[in-house]
Amino acid sequence: MEIINRVRVEIGTGRYTISTNEPEEYVLELARGINEKLEEVMGANGTLSQSDALILCLLDYADGKKKSEQGADHIRDQLTGYLEDNAKQRIELDELRAEVKRLSRENELLKKSGAPAGGAAQKK
């Protein structure tokens, strides 16, 4: 069972009761951030109504959210590319290690058989 917090906040001149699963301090922090942005927007243009200023704040937050999502998508794409490159390099490394082992075994067999290095017979 989830705990529902009822948090009272003031945004601009409005008072709201928010029902949420989030901690009260988190909701209050969000409201403080909105109020700060609202004051900034209204301070930059004193002729705006509070509703218009809130719409501008909303657009600003929506823009920030969209850009954050695009940035996260870009980072995910980069990570996917890095992981694919890493997987290819691991396969190549495994192939090279197998080749080194094969050549080492071949070298040991040649040493034991007394054949000259390089696998070519010497002419006398």
DSSP file (Angstrom, degrees, kcal/mol; ACC not computed):
  #  RESIDUE AA STRUCTURE BP1 BP2  ACC     N-H-->O    O-->H-N    N-H-->O    O-->H-N    TCO  KAPPA ALPHA  PHI   PSI    X-CA   Y-CA   Z-CA
    1    1 A M              0   0    0      0, 0.0     2,-0.3     0, 0.0     0, 0.0   0.000 360.0 360.0 360.0 127.1    0.0    0.0    0.0
    2    2 A E        -     0   0    0      1,-0.1     2,-0.5     2,-0.0    19,-0.0  -0.588 360.0-123.2 -85.5 142.3    1.4    3.3   -1.1
    3    3 A I        -     0   0    0     -2,-0.3     2,-0.6    18,-0.1    -1,-0.1  -0.705  21.8-151.8 -83.5 128.4    1.5    6.3    1.3
    4    4 A I        -     0   0    0     -2,-0.5     2,-0.4    15,-0.0    17,-0.2  -0.903   7.2-156.4-103.1 121.9   -0.3    9.3   -0.1
    5    5 A N  E     -A   20   0A   0     15,-4.1    15,-2.7    -2,-0.6     2,-0.7  -0.795   5.3-150.0 -94.8 138.9    1.0   12.6    1.2
    6    6 A R  E     -A   19   0A   0     -2,-0.4     2,-0.5    13,-0.2    13,-0.2  -0.945  22.0-175.1-107.8 113.0   -1.3   15.6    1.1
    7    7 A V  E     -A   18   0A   0     11,-3.1    11,-3.5    -2,-0.7     2,-0.5  -0.932  17.1-146.4-117.3 128.2    0.9   18.7    0.7
    8    8 A R  E     +A   17   0A   0     -2,-0.5     2,-0.3     9,-0.2     9,-0.2  -0.813  26.8 173.0 -93.4 127.9   -0.3   22.3    0.8
    9    9 A V  E     -A   16   0A   0      7,-3.0     7,-3.0    -2,-0.5     2,-0.5  -0.925  26.2-142.8-131.5 156.8    1.5   24.6   -1.5
   10   10 A E  E     -A   15   0A   0     -2,-0.3     2,-0.5     5,-0.2     5,-0.2  -0.988  16.6-179.4-118.6 125.6    1.2   28.2   -2.7
   11   11 A I  E >   -A   14   0A   0      3,-2.1     3,-2.2    -2,-0.5     2,-0.3  -0.977  67.2 -42.5-125.0 117.0    2.1   29.1   -6.2
   12   12 A G  T 3  S-     0   0    0     -2,-0.5    23,-0.0     1,-0.3    27,-0.0  -0.497 123.9 -27.4  61.9-127.2    1.7   32.7   -7.1
   13   13 A T  T 3  S+     0   0    0     -2,-0.3     2,-0.3    -3,-0.1    -1,-0.3   0.398 119.6  98.7 -98.0   1.7   -1.6   33.8   -5.5
   14   14 A G  E <   -A   11   0A   0     -3,-2.2    -3,-2.1     2,-0.0     2,-0.4  -0.649  58.6-151.5 -93.9 147.8   -3.1   30.3   -5.6
   15   15 A R  E     +A   10   0A   0     -2,-0.3     2,-0.3    -5,-0.2    -5,-0.2  -0.965  20.5 179.3-116.7 133.3   -3.3   27.7   -2.8
   16   16 A Y  E     -A    9   0A   0     -7,-3.0    -7,-3.0    -2,-0.4     2,-0.6  -0.963  25.9-145.5-135.7 147.0   -3.3   24.1   -3.7
   17   17 A T  E     -A    8   0A   0     -2,-0.3     2,-0.5    -9,-0.2    -9,-0.2  -0.973  23.3-160.5-111.8 120.9   -3.4   20.8   -1.9
   18   18 A I  E     -A    7   0A   0    -11,-3.5   -11,-3.1    -2,-0.6     2,-0.6  -0.873   8.6-153.5-105.8 128.4   -1.5   18.1   -3.8
   19   19 A S  E     +A    6   0A   0     -2,-0.5     2,-0.3   -13,-0.2   -13,-0.2  -0.901  37.5 147.3 -98.2 123.6   -2.0   14.4   -3.2
   20   20 A T  E     -A    5   0A   0    -15,-2.7   -15,-4.1    -2,-0.6     4,-0.1  -0.969  59.2-132.1-152.9 161.6    1.2   12.6   -4.0
   21   21 A N  S    S+     0   0    0     -2,-0.3   -18,-0.1   -17,-0.2     3,-0.1   0.528  82.6  99.8 -89.2 -11.1    3.5    9.6   -3.2
   22   22 A E  S    S-     0   0    0    -17,-0.1   -17,-0.2     1,-0.1    -2,-0.2  -0.372  87.9 -92.6 -76.1 154.4    6.4   12.0   -3.2
   23   23 A P     >  -     0   0    0      0, 0.0     4,-1.7     0, 0.0     3,-0.4  -0.335  33.3-118.5 -63.5 148.9    7.9   13.3    0.1
   24   24 A E  H  > S+     0   0    0      1,-0.2     4,-2.6     2,-0.2     5,-0.2   0.896 112.8  55.7 -56.1 -44.4    6.4   16.7    1.3
   25   25 A E  H  > S+     0   0    0      1,-0.2     4,-2.2     2,-0.2    -1,-0.2   0.861 105.1  53.4 -60.8 -35.7    9.8   18.4    1.1
   26   26 A Y  H  > S+     0   0    0     -3,-0.4     4,-2.1     2,-0.2    -1,-0.2   0.935 110.5  45.7 -63.7 -46.4   10.2   17.4   -2.6
   27   27 A V  H  X S+     0   0    0     -4,-1.7     4,-2.3     1,-0.2    -2,-0.2   0.905 112.7  50.5 -64.5 -41.9    6.8   18.9   -3.5
   28   28 A L  H  X S+     0   0    0     -4,-2.6     4,-2.4     1,-0.2    -1,-0.2   0.880 108.6  52.9 -63.3 -37.6    7.5   22.1   -1.5
   29   29 A E  H  X S+     0   0    0     -4,-2.2     4,-2.3    -5,-0.2    -2,-0.2   0.904 108.4  50.2 -64.0 -41.8   10.9   22.4   -3.3
   30   30 A L  H  X S+     0   0    0     -4,-2.1     4,-2.3     2,-0.2    -2,-0.2   0.931 110.6  49.3 -60.9 -45.4    9.1   22.1   -6.7
   31   31 A A  H  X S+     0   0    0     -4,-2.3     4,-2.6     1,-0.2    -2,-0.2   0.897 109.4  52.2 -61.9 -40.8    6.6   24.8   -5.6
   32   32 A R  H  X S+     0   0    0     -4,-2.4     4,-2.5     1,-0.2    -1,-0.2   0.919 109.4  50.3 -61.1 -43.0    9.5   27.1   -4.5
   33   33 A G  H  X S+     0   0    0     -4,-2.3     4,-2.3     2,-0.2    -2,-0.2   0.902 110.9  48.2 -62.3 -41.7   11.2   26.6   -7.9
   34   34 A I  H  X S+     0   0    0     -4,-2.3     4,-2.8     2,-0.2    -2,-0.2   0.924 111.6  50.2 -64.8 -43.7    8.0   27.5   -9.7
   35   35 A N  H  X S+     0   0    0     -4,-2.6     4,-2.5     2,-0.2    -2,-0.2   0.893 110.1  50.4 -61.8 -39.8    7.5   30.6   -7.5
   36   36 A E  H  X S+     0   0    0     -4,-2.5     4,-2.1     2,-0.2    -1,-0.2   0.930 113.1  45.5 -63.6 -44.7   11.1   31.7   -8.2
   37   37 A K  H  X S+     0   0    0     -4,-2.3     4,-2.7     2,-0.2    -2,-0.2   0.899 111.7  53.0 -65.0 -40.0   10.6   31.3  -12.0
   38   38 A L  H  X S+     0   0    0     -4,-2.8     4,-2.7     1,-0.2     5,-0.3   0.922 109.6  47.8 -61.0 -45.3    7.3   33.1  -11.8
   39   39 A E  H  X S+     0   0    0     -4,-2.5     4,-2.4     1,-0.2    -1,-0.2   0.895 111.6  51.3 -62.4 -39.9    8.9   36.0  -10.0
   40   40 A E  H  X S+     0   0    0     -4,-2.1     4,-1.6     2,-0.2    -2,-0.2   0.937 112.9  44.3 -62.5 -47.6   11.6   36.1  -12.6
   41   41 A V  H  X S+     0   0    0     -4,-2.7     4,-1.1     1,-0.2    -2,-0.2   0.924 116.5  45.6 -65.4 -45.0    9.2   36.2  -15.5
   42   42 A M  H  < S+     0   0    0     -4,-2.7     6,-0.2     1,-0.2    -1,-0.2   0.854 110.9  54.1 -68.6 -33.3    6.9   38.7  -13.9
   43   43 A G  H  < S+     0   0    0     -4,-2.4     3,-0.3    -5,-0.3    -1,-0.2   0.838 106.3  52.4 -67.3 -32.4    9.9   40.9  -12.9
   44   44 A A  H  < S+     0   0    0     -4,-1.6     2,-0.3     1,-0.3    -1,-0.2   0.761 126.0  22.6 -75.2 -24.7   11.1   40.9  -16.5
   45   45 A N    ><  -     0   0    0     -4,-1.1     3,-1.7    -5,-0.1    -1,-0.3  -0.757  65.9-173.5-145.6  94.1    7.8   42.1  -17.8
   46   46 A G  T 3  S+     0   0    0     -3,-0.3    -1,-0.1    -2,-0.3    -4,-0.1   0.587  80.5  66.4 -66.3 -11.5    5.6   43.8  -15.2
   47   47 A T  T 3  S+     0   0    0      2,-0.1    -1,-0.3    -5,-0.0     2,-0.2   0.540  77.5 105.7 -89.2  -5.2    2.6   44.0  -17.6
   48   48 A L  S <  S-     0   0    0     -3,-1.7     2,-0.1    -6,-0.2    -3,-0.0  -0.465  70.0-127.3 -73.2 142.0    2.1   40.3  -17.7
   49   49 A S     >  -     0   0    0     -2,-0.2     4,-2.5     1,-0.1     5,-0.2  -0.456  27.7-109.9 -76.2 163.3   -0.8   38.8  -15.8
   50   50 A Q  H  > S+     0   0    0      1,-0.2     4,-2.6     2,-0.2     5,-0.2   0.886 120.1  53.8 -62.2 -37.5    0.0   36.0  -13.4
   51   51 A S  H  > S+     0   0    0      2,-0.2     4,-2.0     1,-0.2    -1,-0.2   0.924 109.9  46.2 -63.2 -44.2   -1.7   33.5  -15.7
   52   52 A D  H  > S+     0   0    0      2,-0.2     4,-2.2     1,-0.2    -2,-0.2   0.909 112.7  50.4 -64.2 -41.5    0.3   34.6  -18.7
   53   53 A A  H  X S+     0   0    0     -4,-2.5     4,-2.3     1,-0.2    -2,-0.2   0.898 109.2  51.6 -63.9 -39.7    3.5   34.5  -16.6
   54   54 A L  H  X S+     0   0    0     -4,-2.6     4,-2.6     2,-0.2    -1,-0.2   0.880 107.8  52.6 -64.5 -36.9    2.6   30.9  -15.5
   55   55 A I  H  X S+     0   0    0     -4,-2.0     4,-2.6     2,-0.2    -2,-0.2   0.918 109.7  48.7 -63.6 -42.7    2.1   29.9  -19.1
   56   56 A L  H  X S+     0   0    0     -4,-2.2     4,-2.3     2,-0.2    -2,-0.2   0.897 111.4  49.7 -63.7 -39.3    5.5   31.2  -19.9
   57   57 A C  H  X S+     0   0    0     -4,-2.3     4,-2.7     2,-0.2    -2,-0.2   0.922 110.5  50.7 -62.4 -43.3    7.0   29.3  -17.0
   58   58 A L  H  X S+     0   0    0     -4,-2.6     4,-2.8     1,-0.2    -2,-0.2   0.918 110.0  49.0 -61.1 -44.8    5.2   26.2  -18.2
   59   59 A L  H  X S+     0   0    0     -4,-2.6     4,-2.5     2,-0.2    -1,-0.2   0.899 110.9  51.0 -61.5 -40.5    6.6   26.6  -21.7
   60   60 A D  H  X S+     0   0    0     -4,-2.3     4,-2.4     2,-0.2    -2,-0.2   0.926 112.7  45.1 -63.1 -45.0   10.1   27.1  -20.2
   61   61 A Y  H  X S+     0   0    0     -4,-2.7     4,-2.5     2,-0.2    -2,-0.2   0.896 112.9  50.9 -65.9 -39.3    9.8   23.9  -18.1
   62   62 A A  H  X S+     0   0    0     -4,-2.8     4,-2.5     2,-0.2    -2,-0.2   0.904 110.8  49.5 -64.1 -40.4    8.4   22.0  -21.1
   63   63 A D  H  X S+     0   0    0     -4,-2.5     4,-2.5     2,-0.2    -2,-0.2   0.926 111.8  48.2 -62.3 -45.6   11.3   23.2  -23.3
   64   64 A G  H  X S+     0   0    0     -4,-2.4     4,-2.2     2,-0.2    -2,-0.2   0.899 111.9  49.5 -62.6 -41.1   13.8   22.1  -20.6
   65   65 A K  H  X S+     0   0    0     -4,-2.5     4,-2.5     2,-0.2    -2,-0.2   0.935 111.7  47.9 -63.5 -46.7   12.1   18.7  -20.2
   66   66 A K  H  X S+     0   0    0     -4,-2.5     4,-2.4     1,-0.2    -2,-0.2   0.921 112.9  47.9 -61.8 -44.3   12.1   18.1  -24.0
   67   67 A K  H  X S+     0   0    0     -4,-2.5     4,-2.4     2,-0.2    -1,-0.2   0.874 111.0  51.7 -65.3 -36.3   15.8   19.1  -24.3
   68   68 A S  H  X S+     0   0    0     -4,-2.2     4,-2.6    -5,-0.2    -2,-0.2   0.913 110.2  48.7 -65.1 -42.0   16.7   16.9  -21.4
   69   69 A E  H  X S+     0   0    0     -4,-2.5     4,-2.6     2,-0.2    -2,-0.2   0.910 111.6  49.1 -64.0 -41.7   14.9   14.0  -23.0
   70   70 A Q  H  X S+     0   0    0     -4,-2.4     4,-2.4     2,-0.2    -2,-0.2   0.906 111.8  49.4 -63.7 -41.1   16.7   14.6  -26.3
   71   71 A G  H  X S+     0   0    0     -4,-2.4     4,-2.4     2,-0.2    -2,-0.2   0.912 111.2  49.0 -63.0 -42.3   20.0   14.8  -24.4
   72   72 A A  H  X S+     0   0    0     -4,-2.6     4,-2.6     2,-0.2    -2,-0.2   0.902 110.7  50.7 -64.3 -40.5   19.3   11.6  -22.6
   73   73 A D  H  X S+     0   0    0     -4,-2.6     4,-2.5     2,-0.2    -2,-0.2   0.915 110.4  49.8 -61.8 -42.7   18.4    9.9  -26.0
   74   74 A H  H  X S+     0   0    0     -4,-2.4     4,-2.5     2,-0.2    -2,-0.2   0.917 111.2  48.3 -62.7 -43.5   21.6   11.1  -27.5
   75   75 A I  H  X S+     0   0    0     -4,-2.4     4,-2.8     2,-0.2    -2,-0.2   0.908 110.8  51.3 -63.6 -41.7   23.7    9.8  -24.5
   76   76 A R  H  X S+     0   0    0     -4,-2.6     4,-2.5     2,-0.2    -2,-0.2   0.915 110.3  49.5 -60.8 -42.3   21.8    6.4  -24.8
   77   77 A D  H  X S+     0   0    0     -4,-2.5     4,-2.3     2,-0.2    -2,-0.2   0.916 111.7  48.6 -62.3 -42.9   22.7    6.3  -28.5
   78   78 A Q  H  X S+     0   0    0     -4,-2.5     4,-2.7     2,-0.2    -2,-0.2   0.933 111.8  49.1 -62.3 -45.6   26.3    7.1  -27.8
   79   79 A L  H  X S+     0   0    0     -4,-2.8     4,-2.8     1,-0.2    -2,-0.2   0.899 109.3  52.5 -61.6 -40.8   26.5    4.4  -25.1
   80   80 A T  H  X S+     0   0    0     -4,-2.5     4,-2.4     2,-0.2    -1,-0.2   0.925 110.7  48.0 -60.3 -44.1   24.9    1.9  -27.4
   81   81 A G  H  X S+     0   0    0     -4,-2.3     4,-2.6     2,-0.2    -2,-0.2   0.916 111.9  49.3 -61.5 -43.8   27.5    2.7  -30.0
   82   82 A Y  H  X S+     0   0    0     -4,-2.7     4,-2.7     1,-0.2    -2,-0.2   0.906 111.3  49.5 -63.0 -41.4   30.3    2.4  -27.5
   83   83 A L  H  X S+     0   0    0     -4,-2.8     4,-2.4     2,-0.2    -1,-0.2   0.895 111.1  49.3 -65.9 -39.3   28.9   -1.0  -26.2
   84   84 A E  H  X S+     0   0    0     -4,-2.4     4,-2.3     2,-0.2    -2,-0.2   0.928 112.4  47.8 -64.6 -44.1   28.7   -2.3  -29.8
   85   85 A D  H  X S+     0   0    0     -4,-2.6     4,-2.5     1,-0.2    -2,-0.2   0.913 111.7  51.0 -60.7 -42.6   32.3   -1.2  -30.5
   86   86 A N  H  X S+     0   0    0     -4,-2.7     4,-2.3     1,-0.2    -2,-0.2   0.912 109.1  50.2 -62.0 -43.2   33.4   -2.8  -27.2
   87   87 A A  H  X S+     0   0    0     -4,-2.4     4,-2.1     2,-0.2    -1,-0.2   0.909 111.2  49.0 -63.0 -42.2   31.8   -6.1  -28.1
   88   88 A K  H  X S+     0   0    0     -4,-2.3     4,-2.5     1,-0.2    -1,-0.2   0.909 111.6  49.4 -62.8 -42.1   33.4   -6.1  -31.6
   89   89 A Q  H  X S+     0   0    0     -4,-2.5     4,-2.6     1,-0.2    -2,-0.2   0.864 108.8  52.5 -67.7 -34.9   36.8   -5.4  -30.0
   90   90 A R  H  X S+     0   0    0     -4,-2.3     4,-2.7     2,-0.2    -1,-0.2   0.915 110.1  48.4 -64.8 -42.2   36.3   -8.2  -27.5
   91   91 A I  H  X S+     0   0    0     -4,-2.1     4,-2.4     2,-0.2    -2,-0.2   0.933 112.9  47.9 -62.2 -45.5   35.6  -10.6  -30.3
   92   92 A E  H  X S+     0   0    0     -4,-2.5     4,-2.5     2,-0.2    -2,-0.2   0.902 111.6  50.5 -62.1 -41.2   38.6   -9.4  -32.2
   93   93 A L  H  X S+     0   0    0     -4,-2.6     4,-2.7     2,-0.2    -2,-0.2   0.922 109.9  49.8 -62.6 -44.3   40.8   -9.7  -29.1
   94   94 A D  H  X S+     0   0    0     -4,-2.7     4,-2.2     1,-0.2    -2,-0.2   0.898 111.3  49.6 -61.0 -40.5   39.5  -13.3  -28.5
   95   95 A E  H  X S+     0   0    0     -4,-2.4     4,-2.1     2,-0.2    -2,-0.2   0.909 111.6  48.4 -64.7 -41.6   40.3  -14.1  -32.1
   96   96 A L  H  X S+     0   0    0     -4,-2.5     4,-2.5     2,-0.2    -2,-0.2   0.892 110.5  50.8 -66.3 -39.6   43.8  -12.7  -31.8
   97   97 A R  H  X S+     0   0    0     -4,-2.7     4,-2.5     2,-0.2    -1,-0.2   0.911 110.2  50.1 -63.3 -41.2   44.4  -14.6  -28.5
   98   98 A A  H  X S+     0   0    0     -4,-2.2     4,-2.5     1,-0.2    -2,-0.2   0.898 111.0  49.4 -63.4 -39.2   43.3  -17.8  -30.2
   99   99 A E  H  X S+     0   0    0     -4,-2.1     4,-2.7     2,-0.2    -2,-0.2   0.900 109.6  51.3 -66.5 -40.6   45.7  -17.1  -33.1
  100  100 A V  H  X S+     0   0    0     -4,-2.5     4,-2.5     2,-0.2    -2,-0.2   0.927 111.5  48.0 -61.4 -44.4   48.6  -16.4  -30.6
  101  101 A K  H  X S+     0   0    0     -4,-2.5     4,-2.7     2,-0.2     5,-0.2   0.928 112.1  49.3 -60.8 -45.7   47.8  -19.7  -28.9
  102  102 A R  H  X S+     0   0    0     -4,-2.5     4,-2.4     1,-0.2    -2,-0.2   0.929 113.5  45.6 -61.3 -44.9   47.7  -21.6  -32.2
  103  103 A L  H  X S+     0   0    0     -4,-2.7     4,-2.5     2,-0.2    -1,-0.2   0.870 111.6  52.6 -67.2 -36.2   51.0  -20.0  -33.4
  104  104 A S  H  X S+     0   0    0     -4,-2.5     4,-2.5    -5,-0.2    -2,-0.2   0.927 111.1  46.6 -64.4 -44.1   52.6  -20.7  -30.0
  105  105 A R  H  X S+     0   0    0     -4,-2.7     4,-2.6     2,-0.2    -2,-0.2   0.917 113.0  49.7 -62.8 -42.6   51.6  -24.4  -30.2
  106  106 A E  H  X S+     0   0    0     -4,-2.4     4,-2.2    -5,-0.2    -2,-0.2   0.905 110.8  49.8 -62.7 -40.9   52.8  -24.6  -33.8
  107  107 A N  H  X S+     0   0    0     -4,-2.5     4,-2.3     2,-0.2    -2,-0.2   0.914 110.8  49.4 -63.3 -44.0   56.2  -23.0  -32.8
  108  108 A E  H  X S+     0   0    0     -4,-2.5     4,-2.3     1,-0.2    -2,-0.2   0.913 110.8  50.0 -62.6 -42.9   56.5  -25.5  -29.9
  109  109 A L  H  X S+     0   0    0     -4,-2.6     4,-2.1     1,-0.2     6,-0.2   0.900 110.9  49.7 -62.1 -40.5   55.8  -28.4  -32.3
  110  110 A L  H  X>S+     0   0    0     -4,-2.2     5,-1.1     2,-0.2     4,-0.9   0.895 110.1  50.4 -66.1 -39.6   58.4  -27.1  -34.7
  111  111 A K  H  <5S+     0   0    0     -4,-2.3     3,-0.4     1,-0.2    -2,-0.2   0.916 112.4  47.3 -63.7 -42.5   61.0  -26.8  -32.0
  112  112 A K  H  <5S+     0   0    0     -4,-2.3    -2,-0.2     1,-0.2    -1,-0.2   0.852 112.3  48.9 -68.1 -35.0   60.4  -30.3  -30.8
  113  113 A S  H  <5S-     0   0    0     -4,-2.1    -1,-0.2    -5,-0.2    -2,-0.2   0.617 108.3-124.3 -81.9 -11.0   60.5  -31.8  -34.3
  114  114 A G  T  <5 +     0   0    0     -4,-0.9    -3,-0.2    -3,-0.4    -4,-0.1   0.537  60.2 146.4  81.0   5.9   63.7  -30.0  -35.1
  115  115 A A      < -     0   0    0     -5,-1.1    -1,-0.3    -6,-0.2     6,-0.1  -0.445  56.6 -97.9 -72.6 149.9   62.3  -28.3  -38.1
  116  116 A P    >   -     0   0    0      0, 0.0     3,-1.3     0, 0.0    -1,-0.1  -0.315  46.8 -91.6 -66.7 151.9   63.5  -24.8  -38.9
  117  117 A A  G >  S+     0   0    0      1,-0.2     3,-0.5     2,-0.1   -10,-0.0  -0.256 110.6  40.5 -61.0 149.7   61.4  -21.9  -37.8
  118  118 A G  G 3  S-     0   0    0      1,-0.2    -1,-0.2    -3,-0.1     3,-0.1   0.333 115.0 -97.6  91.1  -7.9   58.9  -20.6  -40.3
  119  119 A G  G <  S+     0   0    0     -3,-1.3     2,-0.4     1,-0.2    -1,-0.2   0.466  86.9 125.5  78.6   1.1   57.9  -24.1  -41.4
  120  120 A A    <   -     0   0    0     -3,-0.5    -1,-0.2    -4,-0.1     2,-0.2  -0.791  60.6-125.1 -97.7 135.7   60.2  -24.1  -44.4
  121  121 A A        -     0   0    0     -2,-0.4     2,-0.3    -3,-0.1    -6,-0.1  -0.542  24.3-125.3 -75.3 140.4   62.8  -26.9  -44.9
  122  122 A Q        -     0   0    0     -2,-0.2     2,-0.3     2,-0.0    -1,-0.1  -0.693  19.2-132.8 -87.9 140.7   66.4  -25.7  -45.3
  123  123 A K              0   0    0     -2,-0.3    -1,-0.0     1,-0.1     0, 0.0  -0.704 360.0 360.0 -91.2 143.2   68.3  -27.0  -48.4
  124  124 A K              0   0    0     -2,-0.3    -1,-0.1     0, 0.0    -2,-0.0   0.374 360.0 360.0-114.1 360.0   71.8  -28.4  -48.0
